[in-house]
Amino acid sequence: MASNGDSQTKYLLSEAEMPTAWYNLQADLPNPAPPLHPGTGQPIGPADLAPLFPMALIEQEVSTERWIEIPEEVQAVYRLWRPTPLYRARRLEKALGTPARIFYKYEGTSPAGSHKPNTAVAQAYYNKQEGIKRLTTETGAGQWGSALAMACAFFGLELKVYMVKVSYEQKPYRRALMEAWGATCVPSPSTDTESGRRILAADPNSRGSLGIAISEAVEDAASRDDTHYSLGSVLNHVLLHQTVIGQEAQKQLAMADAEPDIIIGCAGGGSNFAGLSFPFVREKLLGKEIRIVAVEPAACPTLTRGVYAYDFGDTGQMTPLLKMHTLGHSFMPAAIHAGGLRYHGMAPLVSLLYEQGLIEAVALPQTKVFEAAVQFARTEGLVPAPESAHAVRAAIDEALRCKETGEAKTILFGLSGHGNFDMAAYEAYFAGQLMDYAHPQEEIEAALAGLPAVGN
Amino acid sequence: MASNGDSQTKYLLSEAEMPTAWYNLQADLPNPAPPLHPGTGQPIGPADLAPLFPMALIEQEVSTERWIEIPEEVQAVYRLWRPTPLYRARRLEKALGTPARIFYKYEGTSPAGSHKPNTAVAQAYYNKQEGIKRLTTETGAGQWGSALAMACAFFGLELKVYMVKVSYEQKPYRRALMEAWGATCVPSPSTDTESGRRILAADPNSRGSLGIAISEAVEDAASRDDTHYSLGSVLNHVLLHQTVIGQEAQKQLAMADAEPDIIIGCAGGGSNFAGLSFPFVREKLLGKEIRIVAVEPAACPTLTRGVYAYDFGDTGQMTPLLKMHTLGHSFMPAAIHAGGLRYHGMAPLVSLLYEQGLIEAVALPQTKVFEAAVQFARTEGLVPAPESAHAVRAAIDEALRCKETGEAKTILFGLSGHGNFDMAAYEAYFAGQLMDYAHPQEEIEAALAGLPAVGN
């Protein structure tokens, strides 16, 4: 590490200091509500999930072992871009005139540009081990689809990505990225699945949604023996794989002689937030005083305005029911630029932490988020992804509160990815074309009225 | 470092091992032909350059000191992304079935995504030191403009970028990136300068060129006391700043117990190629056997089909005359996707090495280049910029020759940047829309007929 007064300070681990096990919060937060079969209302078992996931991931989904070893083959791929840097944002602190110390953990060094490969690589590995030849998944803006495309290239798996049609048309570059890694990408709804054909029959002009694309990918995987399905967030095993982020950050903060007062992460499905914060949740459970804040968009306020209930993960009502914070599986979030945060639900483990009062949540409007992103780019040099910029905004707000109170708090936030593929959003911001959205209470209540009876 | 047999191996330096001085090839390669005043034909002196550049850079331009200290303020900014990784491309080697060992030095970790910030930061620093408030520059595809925008944000300088109009319209995302860092960007030819207005009067529909944009940026800087001009390649001081790349690579190869047989870099203006290769040129001058290969596009074959002569750096004939390999300042390279390699000239120091037989050159067609880029992405995970992909192609070709001969050569190539902002080029490649171009000999001869009489 090195610094002068005005510049950033970077804390880098050696490869030997990388975590060799994932941290499993389920060991320390017992009794999560189990997923239910939507037909029977009974907890689902491994056999129900076997058509979609390899047994190693099904075991991780329900494991209560605190540490789960990271296979050497997965660590080897991680080392392409890991360990990732932790920075002290000295130039931002100075620009804000805050006594707070601001640290950020940067996951944009991966070839796909976000934290998503942390789980994509693990999922591809376990599927390959089980003899699977082909994966399917859905993607919205394309961050998850491109991460899995890269992972599948490493392990020699075929990949078919169902990409929400509106994104497929508006974001050809993300699609080209997936194709560069060898994946096949089709617009969803497609004519390749029963679910897709049903949607198209009802509405030939459907622009698609994440919920529809999930239905298509799940149907495809369930119908072929050589194929499994892969999900980029929400599920316990996905969150588990992301905990390398927080574990590295713990060691890096120790290098800086810093104890965090506040941990901040953006939360869509919850995997980025979980990856950074769960190792610190453990510290909190062991007695440390830490505020942990999930930041969601005002246009998709799952934690702050949703309910804690059983709901489907997809629009097509094909997935098991998960006990989670949800706005209802039919909720259609406004078209904000942080596509990765536009999901009606929240990971069950994150939702449970929120219910137990172990974490807080805040919902922010996108214009204020982009304002913070630009301030960050001009001081720290890195241009945040719109999703990550939610955490930047919240961190700046906390630092400005410290300026008012004179407190020298230590803030850590997650910069989950860079904005290289999102410059259209910045363009719109500079042109004054970004709008803020707040869904009327009636709209949210209408979506919540559609929650399934089973489990609730 | 760590590896398993199938994965990449990464060689990382600590920050303490970063170079603290730039390597100046002029100490070891004496008597380069001096720049000439286009009017008088006399060598230009510091006073001629003072309206455009700070004295510290003018001194570096002509210095024969072997090592020039990197100011601590510049090193502090470098540490945002430096030292950069060196990888052994084990997965690519395996896919090729070659006995060769392939290493690559990756400069895409910088926030601007290429090697360009290595000099942008230094230039911004020296201008700030001299009390300059504002810089101007030109940019084509936008890689240089965005690097300088980032550097100016760090040192609190204003920046005006004259962006070739066709790129300004086709690449709004690069423009948004420059604006995210606070730069002002106008399409060139613009009505803001006499040069621009003259071009527009003759052709209101002009799409611009790099040569025109240089003329505009130089005129703007020369007309204001608070403003200097900044160039992203070609000049000696620019190449000097890039030598951190090769110096780091030397140490990293030593970590790998590797002695390079072949060094490969793509070459447009020459700064990336120089940055990687000059420290190895020194080794060669000291007696080591190393082949050093510059890779240029077949559509702009400056070294392989140009002549070594005095020529202007810009279309508008405003710059000093440089003795260099050139296709003539009026040469218009075909519209290949590697915008950063579309320059009629080549850095004088690189040209001199070529004349002296110390380096080789090869010119490659873009379809073969993209084929290599995709093979690289699918094996190594990183998606190369189209410019960098030229080096990938040449490295693969050398490795395939080793496969034929059975030689286990050690190849080092420079991966100067990522392709995140170039996915439209990949899209065109996958759609079968990329064309290869070879300029007819008459066309090149016609452009060469326009070389200035002065000096030649």
Interface residues (C-beta under 8 A of the other chain):
Chain A: M1 A2 S3 N4 D6 S7 Q8 K10 L12 S14 E15 A16 E72 E73 Q75 A76 V77 R79 L80 Y87 R91 T109 P111 G113 M150 A153 F154 P172 Y173 R174 R175 A176 L177 E179 A180 W181 G182 A373 V374 A377 R378 T379 G381 L382 V383 H418 G419 N420 F421 M423 A424 Y426 E427 F430
Chain B: M1 A2 S3 N4 D6 S7 Q8 K10 L12 S14 E15 A16 E72 E73 Q75 A76 V77 R79 L80 Y87 R91 T109 P111 G113 M150 A153 F154 P172 Y173 R174 R175 A176 L177 E179 A180 W181 G182 A373 V374 A377 R378 T379 G381 L382 V383 H418 G419 N420 F421 M423 A424 Y426 E427 F430
